[in-house]
């Protein structure tokens, strides 16, 4: 037993051969599952009577309404559902549209295409973007050749990718934009600001990012992000009308109540402290209180790290995980953000050496999205949230150690 624990502590159990084998097994099973599901579907409708890509059907419908000059109707349940039924059949379940009008800039061009082609381009294109960002993160580091040969199957097989594919969601795009913004921030802050601003379709992720950028004095990035958001707002207003923004504002309260507080998507799918309390039958006030405590702690620690830490890869991983933990509304496909977070930590680990439990926890973080929904549904254990907390703690531990080393070095220099 002691020997097993030692292997978990030092990560010796996770050899490169096992990494390759586990990744290829998960990848093969995922491909077979999707291929089989599509094969037994009736056109674009699966065996459960749902459109393939489920959530993407709401994107496609909103884009179709925008093409007809009825973009504000996408925020009206009756009009949006009626158009969905026209597109996918009268028995299709309703998939709501609560995204800001900025996301219509993506949904509308896709709605010009046949649904299967639009879904393939949406998921395929954003998936390639995510893979290119992971590749760019890892190529900056002096990793062993064997690791460079392994990154692609590991990045492709991360279970969060299959969750995102199943929902036709935007996790690939979010991970790609966030990862690339952090990647270019040190040398190209204006471009980083533009990339951060393009994530404005996920306003629930804007809790930590601006504060971290302020703490790091990234004024050029902040200015570029602000200008880009203003420009995107102006473009959407010109294309789809001011009424579209008014309609969006009118449904934000409804989306908060239905999707978050009442958990109509299922609390087992939500990966936050708020969802954990609600899953355990806690009332809404208690859930907000606990989420508030978690968010404040995460924001404070992330701001501190971005102010004092020197390792840009470490800071990037901290901000990615903090963004997930600080928001009450995080779904399992949003766990795609853990992909670039793991990549940044791998670069740090190979640069300065992996510390106790880091390798094993990285492996657990990678596989966790495959397990979190089923475990939460079966025994009400919020595995996703707990693993993210553990991941955040080990990353912060590195930041604390690096800061202590830096202060000790400065003290020695001053004494000399």
Order of alpha helices (4+ residues) and beta strands (2+ residues): alpha-alpha-alpha-alpha-alpha-alpha-alpha-alpha-alpha-alpha-alpha-alpha-alpha-alpha-alpha-alpha-alpha-alpha-alpha
